[in-house]
């Protein structure tokens, strides 16, 4: 649409030159004519005298309508007839300033900020042009004439520049002062304009891109980023805002090692968080144990051997897992995870005990596991670092080693008897 910059005053006939066709003038004529002035015209409306007179209180004079000669002459420039509240009787012509405001409001309603950006684009000198080469002025000079800051002018300038690069509007060089062009719709304006100077920084550019990816206005995200205290207050006061902040932090943690370290340090230094993390870790581990049975059909026994899960075991694990998966994100899974784990673990023990071969293998695995742990611990027990034995000697040290030696001798003797070679 074209944006007018000046409005010529329509030709309006004076009150004593009413149209020959009679009747009240149309809306475009911009004034009201007393019906009595048109009595002599064919098809004229009934005269005002036929309207019954309303009784007036004593001592008061009944108001009279102005005659055609008394109707005030309209001022120049597209007057809009005003309508009285509650009836259809015109109340007079509209002041020129009011009419101008209405026209400018209509332009802005259709085009939004494009109407003002056009004024900047056609009047501000683009880069590369010298003062003597064009009648356009610098952004600073334009701001002085407009009574605003050069930064505000440049925001409109840069918005137009970005739109020109996308082919939405002509480039600056193609525009001259007073030029009129068809402007894009107002809805497109916010895609190019930012009312905040921080949007031009590297930080602001990143925030703008993230906001556009989320489908929100960049100005909203920039406002939040510029007011961290307000963000903190909203998180502290509103659970839904806190949940949104938590989800955003989790997404950022995936690509921010520094934030991972800082958050882990904060958790380690807070007793409440440490307990909560330990509880959730245990619940997650137990759910993983149950899920392994359902997805892979295998289960680990208490001794550590991996066996195939029976049909009954898989069915029970799947039932518990479905209940856990149906929980809402804000529900506590700890109790459900414990119940599922205990139930499945008991079925695993029953499975092992009911099969003689599995039972023997389970005991063998358990014995080997204990032996490996004891061996590792004893290998770490060394006196190499003790320079002076008298300084570290305690009576129970020798006693415990002797008891351990006796237990080992008994165990070795039992294994020798069970050896096939004996």
RODO-2510 file (C-alpha; in nm, 4 decimals, decimal comma):
residues 422
     n   res          X          Y          Z
     1     x     0,0000     0,0000     0,0000
     2     x     0,1126     0,3584    -0,0572
     3     x     0,1733     0,5732     0,2447
     4     x     0,0622     0,9331     0,1911
     5     x     0,2813     1,2037     0,3277
     6     x     0,0538     1,4975     0,2573
     7     x    -0,3245     1,5199     0,2272
     8     x    -0,4960     1,7735     0,0084
     9     x    -0,8194     1,9202     0,1341
    10     x    -1,1257     1,7948    -0,0572
    11     x    -1,3498     2,0513    -0,2137
    12     x    -1,6502     2,0944     0,0165
    13     x    -1,9411     2,3146    -0,0966
    14     x    -2,0548     2,5810     0,1481
    15     x    -2,3632     2,5325     0,3508
    16     x    -2,5842     2,7460     0,1214
    17     x    -2,4976     2,5385    -0,1847
    18     x    -2,6650     2,2115    -0,0916
    19     x    -2,6824     1,9526    -0,3719
    20     x    -2,9744     1,9921    -0,6100
    21     x    -3,0862     1,6353    -0,5536
    22     x    -3,2070     1,7294    -0,2066
    23     x    -3,1861     1,5384     0,1148
    24     x    -2,9014     1,5191     0,3606
    25     x    -2,5520     1,5078     0,2170
    26     x    -2,3580     1,1873     0,2067
    27     x    -2,0832     1,0990     0,4521
    28     x    -1,8173     1,2056     0,2030
    29     x    -1,9549     1,5633     0,1946
    30     x    -1,8421     1,6016     0,5550
    31     x    -2,1226     1,8200     0,7033
    32     x    -2,4783     1,8103     0,8223
    33     x    -2,7653     2,0098     0,6707
    34     x    -3,0817     2,1089     0,8561
    35     x    -3,3727     1,9260     0,6893
    36     x    -3,5754     2,2455     0,6899
    37     x    -3,3318     2,4039     0,4453
    38     x    -3,4238     2,1500     0,1813
    39     x    -3,8072     2,1747     0,1986
    40     x    -3,8322     2,3215    -0,1470
    41     x    -3,6374     2,0366    -0,3026
    42     x    -3,8169     1,7328    -0,4465
    43     x    -3,8110     1,4177    -0,2365
    44     x    -3,6926     1,6193     0,0616
    45     x    -3,7182     1,4761     0,4088
    46     x    -4,0161     1,5963     0,6205
    47     x    -3,9497     1,9420     0,7632
    48     x    -3,8371     1,9799     1,1161
    49     x    -4,1669     2,1561     1,1978
    50     x    -4,3522     1,8235     1,1657
    51     x    -4,1609     1,6805     1,4556
    52     x    -4,3697     1,7168     1,7702
    53     x    -4,2240     1,9711     2,0059
    54     x    -4,1036     1,8415     2,3373
    55     x    -4,2430     2,0146     2,6443
    56     x    -3,9882     2,2290     2,8260
    57     x    -3,9723     2,3083     3,1938
    58     x    -4,1018     2,6513     3,2868
    59     x    -3,8450     2,9251     3,2648
    60     x    -3,6306     2,7403     3,0096
    61     x    -3,6021     2,8057     2,6419
    62     x    -3,6235     2,5103     2,4095
    63     x    -3,3018     2,4532     2,2170
    64     x    -3,3259     2,4988     1,8452
    65     x    -3,1238     2,3396     1,5692
    66     x    -2,9079     2,5666     1,3559
    67     x    -3,0349     2,6597     1,0159
    68     x    -2,8408     2,5829     0,7021
    69     x    -2,6832     2,9257     0,7124
    70     x    -2,5674     2,8673     1,0681
    71     x    -2,3841     2,5386     0,9995
    72     x    -2,0135     2,6065     1,0562
    73     x    -1,7970     2,5837     0,7496
    74     x    -1,5712     2,2792     0,7563
    75     x    -1,2015     2,3259     0,7859
    76     x    -0,9834     2,2054     0,5026
    77     x    -0,8564     1,8531     0,4804
    78     x    -1,0736     1,5405     0,4818
    79     x    -1,3035     1,5918     0,7774
    80     x    -1,4700     1,2835     0,9233
    81     x    -1,8281     1,3375     1,0515
    82     x    -1,8479     1,2543     1,4193
    83     x    -2,1382     1,0428     1,5423
    84     x    -2,3239     1,1182     1,8611
    85     x    -2,3337     0,8484     2,1252
    86     x    -2,6679     0,6705     2,1270
    87     x    -2,8245     0,8155     1,8074
    88     x    -2,7527     0,8808     1,4396
    89     x    -2,7538     1,2592     1,4582
    90     x    -2,4286     1,4178     1,3391
    91     x    -2,2817     1,6559     1,5914
    92     x    -2,0571     1,8603     1,3661
    93     x    -1,7394     1,8426     1,1652
    94     x    -1,4174     1,6910     1,3006
    95     x    -1,1214     1,9049     1,3850
    96     x    -0,8376     1,8824     1,1324
    97     x    -0,5921     1,7628     1,3966
    98     x    -0,8264     1,4787     1,4929
    99     x    -0,8736     1,3818     1,1296
   100     x    -0,4976     1,3864     1,0725
   101     x    -0,4426     1,1643     1,3765
   102     x    -0,7025     0,9189     1,2475
   103     x    -0,5384     0,9036     0,9049
   104     x    -0,1922     0,8495     1,0523
   105     x    -0,3287     0,5865     1,2881
   106     x    -0,4787     0,4018     0,9920
   107     x    -0,1486     0,4084     0,8096
   108     x     0,0350     0,2699     1,1111
   109     x    -0,2324     0,0041     1,1726
   110     x    -0,1747    -0,1277     0,8209
   111     x     0,2020    -0,0972     0,7982
   112     x     0,3330    -0,0835     1,1544
   113     x     0,6909     0,0386     1,1843
   114     x     0,7448     0,0272     0,8071
   115     x     0,5827     0,3705     0,7774
   116     x     0,8478     0,5249     1,0029
   117     x     1,1300     0,3157     0,8612
   118     x     1,0448     0,4503     0,5150
   119     x     1,0914     0,8051     0,6422
   120     x     1,4382     0,7103     0,7651
   121     x     1,5271     0,5081     0,4560
   122     x     1,4430     0,7883     0,2127
   123     x     1,5881     1,0717     0,4209
   124     x     1,9012     0,9331     0,5912
   125     x     2,2190     0,9220     0,3887
   126     x     2,3474     0,5649     0,3413
   127     x     2,7093     0,4743     0,3878
   128     x     2,9356     0,5741     0,0988
   129     x     2,7462     0,8915     0,0037
   130     x     2,9034     1,2262     0,0890
   131     x     2,7013     1,5221     0,2226
   132     x     2,7372     1,7147    -0,1034
   133     x     2,6189     1,4281    -0,3228
   134     x     2,2647     1,4045    -0,1886
   135     x     2,0019     1,6058    -0,0068
   136     x     1,9738     1,3281     0,2484
   137     x     2,1167     1,3888     0,5947
   138     x     2,3123     1,1814     0,8416
   139     x     2,1389     0,9707     1,1041
   140     x     2,2645     1,2110     1,3694
   141     x     2,1214     1,5144     1,1903
   142     x     1,7938     1,3332     1,1252
   143     x     1,7716     1,2430     1,4946
   144     x     1,8261     1,6074     1,5916
   145     x     1,5441     1,7123     1,3600
   146     x     1,3214     1,4357     1,4978
   147     x     1,4042     1,5073     1,8602
   148     x     1,5224     1,1538     1,9376
   149     x     1,8498     0,9655     1,9715
   150     x     2,0676     0,8599     1,6763
   151     x     2,0574     0,5040     1,8138
   152     x     1,6814     0,4908     1,7669
   153     x     1,7137     0,6162     1,4096
   154     x     1,9809     0,3573     1,3358
   155     x     1,7608     0,0753     1,4620
   156     x     1,5032     0,1683     1,1989
   157     x     1,7826     0,2115     0,9454
   158     x     1,9268    -0,1334     1,0131
   159     x     1,5836    -0,2960     1,0089
   160     x     1,5229    -0,1508     0,6625
   161     x     1,8696    -0,2623     0,5504
   162     x     1,7990    -0,6228     0,6562
   163     x     1,4616    -0,6176     0,4832
   164     x     1,6222    -0,4780     0,1673
   165     x     1,8745    -0,7624     0,1672
   166     x     1,5805    -1,0043     0,1759
   167     x     1,4087    -0,8268    -0,1128
   168     x     1,1205    -0,7001     0,1008
   169     x     1,1840    -0,3295     0,0306
   170     x     1,4088    -0,1254    -0,2043
   171     x     1,7635    -0,0387    -0,1036
   172     x     1,8441     0,3082     0,0262
   173     x     2,0029     0,4208    -0,3012
   174     x     1,6735     0,3650    -0,4856
   175     x     1,4804     0,5988    -0,2552
   176     x     1,4627     0,9756    -0,2610
   177     x     1,3097     1,2089    -0,0018
   178     x     0,9309     1,2018    -0,0303
   179     x     0,9231     0,8786    -0,2327
   180     x     0,6219     0,6531    -0,1819
   181     x     0,6307     0,2752    -0,2175
   182     x     0,4151    -0,0229    -0,1297
   183     x     0,5112    -0,1345     0,2188
   184     x     0,5045    -0,4877     0,3645
   185     x     0,2398    -0,5828     0,6174
   186     x     0,2863    -0,4790     0,9774
   187     x     0,3193    -0,8412     1,0937
   188     x     0,6518    -0,8706     0,9101
   189     x     0,8056    -0,5666     1,0783
   190     x     0,9023    -0,7367     1,4038
   191     x     1,1046    -0,9937     1,2092
   192     x     1,3526    -0,7201     1,1179
   193     x     1,3291    -0,4614     1,3935
   194     x     1,4523    -0,4770     1,7494
   195     x     1,3810    -0,1946     1,9908
   196     x     1,6840    -0,2863     2,2034
   197     x     2,0397    -0,1917     2,1277
   198     x     2,1638    -0,5118     2,2943
   199     x     2,0231    -0,7080     2,0012
   200     x     2,3161    -0,5937     1,7849
   201     x     2,5841    -0,7423     2,0125
   202     x     2,7146    -1,0982     1,9790
   203     x     2,5230    -1,1918     2,2910
   204     x     2,2087    -1,0247     2,1624
   205     x     2,2430    -1,1949     1,8244
   206     x     2,2619    -1,5353     1,9934
   207     x     1,9574    -1,4588     2,2083
   208     x     1,7654    -1,3368     1,9047
   209     x     1,8460    -1,6538     1,7111
   210     x     1,7411    -1,8730     2,0040
   211     x     1,4155    -1,6797     2,0427
   212     x     1,3328    -1,7178     1,6756
   213     x     1,4041    -2,0904     1,6992
   214     x     1,1556    -2,1118     1,9872
   215     x     0,8989    -1,9137     1,7880
   216     x     0,8836    -1,6095     2,0181
   217     x     0,9591    -1,2415     1,9719
   218     x     1,3299    -1,1650     2,0199
   219     x     1,2444    -0,8512     2,2166
   220     x     1,0870    -1,0633     2,4897
   221     x     1,3986    -1,2785     2,5278
   222     x     1,6258    -0,9747     2,5212
   223     x     1,4186    -0,8074     2,7912
   224     x     1,4553    -1,1114     3,0159
   225     x     1,8298    -1,1297     2,9507
   226     x     1,8690    -0,7639     3,0462
   227     x     1,6831    -0,8153     3,3749
   228     x     1,8364    -1,1165     3,5548
   229     x     1,6939    -0,9976     3,8875
   230     x     1,3442    -1,0089     3,7402
   231     x     1,4151    -1,3569     3,6064
   232     x     1,5309    -1,4699     3,9510
   233     x     1,2167    -1,3283     4,1115
   234     x     0,9946    -1,5099     3,8623
   235     x     1,1758    -1,8398     3,9208
   236     x     1,1504    -1,8068     4,2980
   237     x     0,7822    -1,7123     4,2925
   238     x     0,6386    -1,9221     4,0113
   239     x     0,6784    -2,3044     3,9849
   240     x     0,6045    -2,3067     3,6123
   241     x     0,8798    -2,0530     3,5487
   242     x     1,1176    -2,2605     3,7600
   243     x     1,0313    -2,5684     3,5533
   244     x     1,1003    -2,3787     3,2306
   245     x     1,4345    -2,2601     3,3693
   246     x     1,5251    -2,6152     3,4748
   247     x     1,4466    -2,7524     3,1282
   248     x     1,6523    -2,4775     2,9651
   249     x     1,9493    -2,5463     3,1931
   250     x     1,9367    -2,9170     3,1129
   251     x     1,9430    -2,8400     2,7409
   252     x     2,2341    -2,6033     2,7861
   253     x     2,4290    -2,8507     3,0010
   254     x     2,4662    -3,0813     2,7012
   255     x     2,6845    -2,8287     2,5196
   256     x     2,8411    -2,6330     2,8061
   257     x     3,1149    -2,8249     2,9944
   258     x     3,1865    -2,5255     3,2188
   259     x     2,8255    -2,5128     3,3328
   260     x     2,8350    -2,8887     3,3964
   261     x     3,1336    -2,8472     3,6264
   262     x     2,9834    -2,5520     3,8109
   263     x     2,6507    -2,7269     3,8637
   264     x     2,8201    -3,0473     3,9828
   265     x     3,0251    -2,8428     4,2293
   266     x     2,7127    -2,6724     4,3588
   267     x     2,5433    -3,0088     4,4120
   268     x     2,8463    -3,1546     4,5904
   269     x     2,8523    -2,8584     4,8304
   270     x     2,4822    -2,8801     4,9168
   271     x     2,3824    -3,1647     5,1494
   272     x     2,0172    -3,1624     5,0439
   273     x     2,1119    -3,1875     4,6786
   274     x     2,3638    -3,4646     4,7452
   275     x     2,0982    -3,6748     4,9161
   276     x     1,8488    -3,6074     4,6395
   277     x     2,1022    -3,7014     4,3721
   278     x     2,1927    -4,0242     4,5550
   279     x     1,8260    -4,1176     4,5868
   280     x     1,7511    -4,0471     4,2227
   281     x     2,0641    -4,2338     4,1123
   282     x     1,9556    -4,5416     4,3048
   283     x     1,6059    -4,5225     4,1575
   284     x     1,7444    -4,4836     3,8057
   285     x     1,9768    -4,7813     3,8564
   286     x     1,6915    -5,0020     3,9731
   287     x     1,4699    -4,8983     3,6851
   288     x     1,7570    -4,9721     3,4485
   289     x     1,7855    -5,3215     3,5986
   290     x     1,4177    -5,3882     3,5301
   291     x     1,4314    -5,2332     3,1830
   292     x     1,7266    -5,4537     3,0877
   293     x     1,5131    -5,7609     3,1481
   294     x     1,2308    -5,6304     2,9285
   295     x     1,4451    -5,5042     2,6412
   296     x     1,7210    -5,7685     2,6264
   297     x     1,5580    -6,0706     2,7893
   298     x     1,8565    -6,1193     3,0209
   299     x     1,9147    -6,0558     3,3890
   300     x     2,2133    -6,0384     3,6231
   301     x     2,2035    -6,2612     3,9298
   302     x     2,3126    -6,1429     4,2766
   303     x     2,6501    -6,3088     4,2216
   304     x     2,6979    -6,1276     3,8941
   305     x     2,6362    -6,3934     3,6306
   306     x     2,4099    -6,3079     3,3361
   307     x     2,1312    -6,5541     3,2581
   308     x     1,8299    -6,5643     3,0266
   309     x     1,5126    -6,4377     3,1926
   310     x     1,2163    -6,6733     3,2120
   311     x     0,8826    -6,5834     3,0538
   312     x     0,7315    -6,5219     3,3976
   313     x     1,0182    -6,2963     3,4960
   314     x     0,9944    -6,0913     3,1759
   315     x     0,6177    -6,0509     3,2106
   316     x     0,6473    -5,9268     3,5678
   317     x     0,9282    -5,6875     3,4770
   318     x     0,7263    -5,5487     3,1849
   319     x     0,4237    -5,4928     3,4068
   320     x     0,6216    -5,2917     3,6617
   321     x     0,8030    -5,0973     3,3907
   322     x     0,4768    -4,9948     3,2235
   323     x     0,3527    -4,8556     3,5550
   324     x     0,6717    -4,6528     3,5948
   325     x     0,6582    -4,5192     3,2387
   326     x     0,3020    -4,3956     3,2938
   327     x     0,4081    -4,1703     3,5810
   328     x     0,4125    -3,7967     3,5213
   329     x     0,7453    -3,6174     3,5091
   330     x     0,6812    -3,4487     3,8431
   331     x     0,5925    -3,7731     4,0257
   332     x     0,8421    -3,9477     4,2531
   333     x     0,9639    -4,2726     4,0970
   334     x     1,1648    -4,3900     4,3992
   335     x     0,8923    -4,6000     4,5616
   336     x     0,7835    -4,7518     4,2317
   337     x     1,1425    -4,8328     4,1371
   338     x     1,2053    -5,0023     4,4729
   339     x     0,8937    -5,2174     4,4438
   340     x     0,9782    -5,3215     4,0888
   341     x     1,3399    -5,4015     4,1764
   342     x     1,2550    -5,6060     4,4863
   343     x     0,9893    -5,8050     4,3031
   344     x     1,2115    -5,8836     4,0058
   345     x     1,5127    -5,9622     4,2232
   346     x     1,3114    -6,2118     4,4285
   347     x     1,2006    -6,3864     4,1082
   348     x     1,5635    -6,4047     3,9943
   349     x     1,6653    -6,5745     4,3209
   350     x     1,3798    -6,8225     4,2842
   351     x     1,4849    -6,8942     3,9268
   352     x     1,8426    -6,9684     4,0337
   353     x     1,7428    -7,1869     4,3298
   354     x     1,4975    -7,3902     4,1211
   355     x     1,7689    -7,4938     3,8734
   356     x     2,0499    -7,7125     4,0263
   357     x     2,2991    -7,6212     3,7587
   358     x     2,2313    -7,2491     3,7960
   359     x     2,2530    -7,2826     4,1736
   360     x     2,6022    -7,4372     4,1571
   361     x     2,7183    -7,1807     3,9058
   362     x     2,5833    -6,9008     4,1236
   363     x     2,7827    -7,0223     4,4246
   364     x     3,0955    -7,0646     4,2174
   365     x     3,0591    -6,7107     4,0794
   366     x     3,0045    -6,5701     4,4272
   367     x     3,3134    -6,7513     4,5638
   368     x     3,5327    -6,6238     4,2812
   369     x     3,4042    -6,2706     4,3284
   370     x     3,4887    -6,2758     4,7015
   371     x     3,8283    -6,4299     4,6351
   372     x     3,9164    -6,1628     4,3816
   373     x     3,8157    -5,8856     4,6211
   374     x     4,0187    -6,0376     4,9071
   375     x     4,3198    -6,0847     4,6836
   376     x     4,3076    -5,7259     4,5672
   377     x     4,2792    -5,5926     4,9212
   378     x     4,5674    -5,8109     5,0467
   379     x     4,7857    -5,7077     4,7552
   380     x     4,7301    -5,3460     4,8534
   381     x     4,8352    -5,4267     5,2100
   382     x     5,2096    -5,3533     5,2029
   383     x     5,4795    -5,2434     5,4439
   384     x     5,6918    -5,0773     5,1812
   385     x     5,5871    -4,7327     5,2951
   386     x     5,6577    -4,8103     5,6616
   387     x     6,0132    -4,7027     5,7357
   388     x     5,9993    -4,7845     6,1043
   389     x     5,7820    -5,0840     6,2024
   390     x     5,8055    -4,9920     6,5703
   391     x     5,6210    -4,6729     6,4945
   392     x     5,3174    -4,8446     6,3353
   393     x     5,3020    -5,1650     6,5402
   394     x     4,9758    -5,2569     6,7154
   395     x     4,8991    -5,5819     6,8960
   396     x     4,5808    -5,6531     6,6981
   397     x     4,7686    -5,6269     6,3664
   398     x     4,9579    -5,9481     6,4318
   399     x     4,6484    -6,1162     6,5758
   400     x     4,4340    -6,0413     6,2706
   401     x     4,7023    -6,1592     6,0297
   402     x     4,7338    -6,4843     6,2197
   403     x     4,3540    -6,5338     6,2070
   404     x     4,3575    -6,4612     5,8367
   405     x     4,6395    -6,7115     5,7864
   406     x     4,4407    -6,9774     5,9713
   407     x     4,1274    -6,9052     5,7608
   408     x     4,3289    -6,9326     5,4441
   409     x     4,4835    -7,2621     5,5538
   410     x     4,1370    -7,4045     5,6274
   411     x     4,0041    -7,2898     5,2923
   412     x     4,3023    -7,4315     5,1062
   413     x     4,2654    -7,7647     5,2801
   414     x     3,8951    -7,7846     5,1891
   415     x     3,9633    -7,7062     4,8267
   416     x     4,2363    -7,9702     4,8123
   417     x     3,9935    -8,2346     4,9313
   418     x     3,7438    -8,1288     4,6632
   419     x     4,0065    -8,1304     4,3943
   420     x     3,9563    -8,4120     4,1395
   421     x     4,3272    -8,4891     4,1561
   422     x     4,3158    -8,5791     4,5270
***
